[in-house]
Amino acid sequence: MTVEKAETATRTREYVPSARRLARERHRRARTRRATAVAALSTLVTGAVLFLVVTRSPGWPRTRETFFSAEYAREALPEVVDGLWLNLRLLVVCGAAVLVIGMLLAVARTLRGPVFFPLRALAAAYTDFFRGLPLIICLLLVVFGVPALRLAGVTTDPVLLGGAALTLTYSAYVAEVFRAGIESVHPSQRAAARSLGLSSGQALRFVVLPQAVRRVVPPLLNDLVSLQKDTGLVSIAGAVDAVYAAQIIASKEFNYTPYVVAGLVFVALTIPMTRLTDWVTARMDRQRAQGGTT
């Protein structure tokens, strides 16, 4: 009984850190405060220097009037926000199509056996071609080339054609991301699934793909961020999105403030997605370091 009481007292005794540990924690907090103060001071100094260099330049008054006019900004903001609705719809629709097509291309490139060689070759040719073709050229070819063919039943809507061009290009990039994820899964995973009685397709669906998708979530989010910005390129086809709305207003008075407004709106949308990507990447890195993911 005496031993049990001693153990209970030991367990309930309040932990008291040593003097060395307390000193180490004080030093760590002081170092953190010092680093924060230095970072804040350097940021303020850099910002002040840049502000003075820009505002003291000879052409600043004219630049401020042309690019940073509050009057034109107030006029452009409602129109730019209305046009942004088209960009968001393109992002959602094209993003979903890109994920599906990219996954199919990646699976086609990883199929085994000589019978699937034509499919692998076609998927490789697709990804190589559209990854090498500049997006702006793809947009021009699709938006102006398809209507020139005068095919029956083929749309001439610039929004649909622009979305198709975005999907063609980004599917190639996303396919390579998915393929890298699939090939990063160790072959023993597939072999273990086959040994349990799963077919090759079932092993790919239930064992390989779930692991591959988890591993490539951060780069996929980065591609979606890029797609969000590039939806503004459909304006070259005449679709009235945020960029084209800014262009209409800017062309009236040759003032480029609407372009700045459109750019800031895109930045405001991109920053949350970028921070989400960073958070997901850091979270997955921590889980991987702790053995939480396979």
C-alpha positions in Angstrom: 0.0 0.0 0.0 2.8 2.4 0.8 4.4 1.8 -2.6 1.0 2.5 -4.3 0.6 5.7 -2.4 4.1 6.8 -3.4 3.4 6.1 -7.1 0.2 8.0 -6.9 1.9 11.0 -5.3 4.6 10.9 -8.0 2.0 10.9 -10.8 0.0 13.7 -9.3 3.0 15.8 -8.5 3.1 19.0 -10.5 5.8 19.3 -13.1 8.4 22.0 -12.4 10.7 22.9 -15.2 14.3 23.3 -14.5 16.1 26.7 -14.4 18.0 25.8 -17.5 14.9 25.0 -19.4 13.3 28.3 -18.3 16.4 30.2 -19.4 16.3 28.4 -22.7 12.7 29.3 -23.3 13.3 32.9 -22.3 16.1 33.1 -24.8 14.0 31.5 -27.5 11.2 34.1 -26.9 13.6 36.9 -26.9 15.2 35.7 -30.2 11.7 35.4 -31.8 10.8 39.0 -30.7 14.1 40.3 -32.0 13.7 38.5 -35.3 10.1 39.9 -35.7 11.2 43.4 -34.9 14.1 43.2 -37.4 11.8 41.8 -40.1 9.2 44.6 -39.5 11.8 47.3 -39.5 13.4 46.0 -42.7 10.0 45.8 -44.4 9.1 49.4 -43.4 12.5 50.7 -44.6 12.2 48.8 -47.9 8.6 50.0 -48.4 9.6 53.6 -47.7 12.5 53.5 -50.1 10.3 52.1 -52.9 7.6 54.6 -52.2 10.1 57.5 -52.4 11.7 56.2 -55.5 8.4 55.8 -57.3 6.7 59.0 -56.1 9.8 61.2 -56.7 10.3 60.0 -60.2 9.8 62.6 -62.9 6.9 60.8 -64.6 5.0 59.9 -61.4 2.2 62.5 -61.7 1.3 61.4 -65.2 1.6 57.7 -64.2 -0.7 58.3 -61.2 -3.3 59.9 -63.3 -3.1 57.2 -66.0 -2.9 54.1 -63.9 -4.2 55.0 -60.4 -7.1 57.3 -61.0 -9.7 57.0 -58.2 -12.4 58.3 -60.5 -11.9 55.7 -63.1 -11.4 53.0 -60.5 -14.9 53.7 -59.1 -16.3 53.6 -62.5 -14.6 50.4 -63.5 -15.1 48.3 -60.3 -18.8 47.4 -60.8 -18.2 46.4 -64.5 -15.1 44.4 -63.6 -16.9 42.5 -60.8 -19.8 41.7 -63.2 -17.3 40.4 -65.8 -15.5 38.4 -63.1 -18.6 36.2 -62.8 -17.7 34.7 -66.2 -14.2 34.0 -65.1 -15.4 32.2 -62.0 -17.8 30.0 -64.1 -15.0 29.2 -66.5 -12.8 28.2 -63.5 -15.4 25.8 -62.1 -16.4 24.2 -65.4 -12.9 24.0 -66.9 -11.4 23.0 -63.6 -13.7 20.0 -63.3 -13.2 19.0 -67.0 -9.4 19.4 -66.6 -9.3 17.1 -63.6 -11.3 14.4 -65.3 -9.5 14.5 -68.6 -6.1 14.8 -66.9 -6.8 11.7 -64.8 -7.9 9.7 -67.9 -4.7 10.7 -69.7 -2.5 9.8 -66.8 -4.2 6.4 -66.4 -3.8 5.8 -70.2 -0.1 6.6 -70.0 0.5 4.2 -67.1 -1.4 1.2 -68.6 0.8 -1.8 -69.0 1.1 -4.3 -71.8 1.9 -4.1 -75.5 -1.8 -4.0 -76.4 -2.2 -0.6 -74.8 0.8 0.9 -76.7 -1.4 2.9 -79.2 -3.3 4.4 -76.2 -0.1 5.3 -74.4 1.4 6.8 -77.5 -1.7 9.0 -78.2 -1.8 10.2 -74.6 1.9 11.0 -74.7 1.5 12.9 -78.0 -1.4 14.9 -76.5 0.5 15.9 -73.4 3.7 16.7 -75.3 1.9 18.8 -77.9 -0.3 20.9 -75.6 2.4 21.3 -72.9 4.7 22.8 -75.6 2.0 24.9 -77.4 1.7 28.4 -75.8 -1.8 28.9 -74.3 -2.3 32.1 -76.2 -1.7 30.4 -79.5 -4.0 27.5 -78.6 -6.7 30.1 -77.8 -6.3 31.8 -81.1 -6.4 28.6 -83.0 -9.5 27.3 -81.3 -11.4 30.5 -81.1 -10.8 31.7 -84.6 -9.9 28.4 -86.4 -12.9 26.3 -85.4 -15.6 28.8 -86.6 -13.6 29.1 -89.9 -14.3 25.4 -90.6 -18.0 26.1 -90.7 -18.8 22.7 -89.3 -22.5 21.9 -88.7 -23.5 21.8 -85.1 -20.2 23.2 -83.8 -20.6 26.2 -81.6 -19.1 29.6 -82.4 -19.6 31.0 -78.9 -16.2 32.5 -77.8 -16.8 31.6 -74.2 -17.3 27.9 -75.0 -14.4 27.9 -77.4 -12.1 29.7 -75.0 -13.1 27.3 -72.3 -12.3 24.4 -74.6 -8.8 25.8 -75.3 -8.1 26.2 -71.6 -9.2 22.7 -71.0 -7.0 21.3 -73.8 -3.9 23.0 -72.5 -4.4 22.5 -68.7 -5.4 18.8 -69.1 -1.9 18.1 -70.4 -0.3 19.7 -67.4 -2.6 18.0 -64.9 -2.2 14.7 -66.6 1.6 14.8 -65.9 0.9 15.7 -62.3 -1.4 12.7 -61.9 1.1 10.5 -63.7 3.8 11.5 -61.4 1.6 10.7 -58.4 0.7 7.3 -59.9 4.3 6.4 -60.5 5.4 7.5 -57.1 3.3 4.7 -55.5 5.6 1.8 -54.8 5.0 -1.3 -57.1 4.7 -3.4 -53.9 1.3 -1.7 -53.3 0.0 -3.0 -56.6 1.5 -6.4 -56.0 0.0 -6.7 -52.6 -3.4 -5.7 -54.0 -3.1 -8.4 -56.7 -2.1 -11.0 -54.1 -5.3 -10.3 -52.2 -7.3 -11.2 -55.3 -8.0 -7.7 -56.8 -7.8 -7.4 -60.6 -5.4 -4.9 -62.2 -8.2 -2.4 -62.6 -9.4 -2.8 -59.0 -5.8 -2.4 -57.7 -5.4 0.8 -59.7 -8.8 2.1 -58.6 -8.8 1.2 -54.9 -5.1 1.1 -54.0 -3.0 3.2 -56.4 -5.2 6.1 -57.3 -6.2 7.1 -53.7 -2.6 7.3 -52.7 -1.5 9.1 -55.9 -4.2 11.7 -55.6 -3.4 12.5 -52.0 0.3 13.0 -52.9 -0.4 15.5 -55.8 -3.0 17.7 -54.1 -0.6 20.7 -53.7 0.5 20.8 -57.3 -3.1 20.3 -58.4 -4.1 23.4 -56.4 -1.2 25.3 -58.0 -2.5 24.4 -61.4 -6.0 25.6 -60.4 -4.5 28.9 -59.3 -2.9 29.3 -62.7 -6.1 28.4 -64.4 -8.0 31.0 -62.5 -5.6 33.7 -63.8 -5.6 32.4 -67.3 -9.4 32.5 -67.6 -8.8 36.2 -68.3 -7.3 35.3 -71.7 -10.7 34.5 -73.1 -11.1 38.2 -73.5 -9.1 38.0 -76.8 -12.1 36.2 -78.3 -14.5 39.0 -77.3 -16.0 37.3 -74.3 -16.9 40.1 -71.8 -15.1 38.9 -68.7 -13.3 41.1 -66.1 -10.4 41.8 -68.4 -12.5 42.7 -71.4 -14.8 44.9 -69.2 -11.7 46.8 -68.1 -10.6 47.1 -71.7 -13.9 48.6 -72.8 -13.7 51.3 -70.1 -10.0 52.0 -70.7 -10.6 52.4 -74.4 -13.0 55.3 -73.9 -10.6 57.7 -72.3 -7.2 55.9 -72.8 -6.9 55.6 -69.1 -5.5 52.3 -67.8 -6.8 52.3 -64.3 -9.5 49.7 -65.1 -6.7 47.2 -66.0 -5.2 47.9 -62.5 -8.6 47.3 -60.9 -9.0 44.0 -62.8 -5.5 42.9 -61.8 -6.2 43.6 -58.2 -9.5 41.7 -58.3 -7.6 38.7 -59.7 -5.0 39.0 -57.0 -7.6 39.2 -54.3 -9.0 35.9 -55.6 -5.7 34.2 -56.1 -4.2 35.0 -52.6 -6.7 32.8 -50.6 -6.2 29.9 -53.0 -2.4 30.3 -52.7 -2.5 30.4 -48.9 -4.8 27.3 -49.0 -2.2 25.5 -51.2 0.6 26.4 -48.8 -1.5 25.2 -45.8 -2.3 21.9 -47.5 1.3 21.4 -48.5 2.6 22.1 -45.0 -0.1 19.8 -43.4 0.7 16.9 -45.7 4.5 17.4 -45.1 3.8 17.2 -41.3 1.7 14.1 -41.7 4.3 12.4 -44.0 7.0 13.2 -41.5 4.9 11.6 -38.7 4.0 8.6 -40.8 0.4 9.7 -41.2 0.2 9.2 -45.0 1.4 6.5 -47.2 
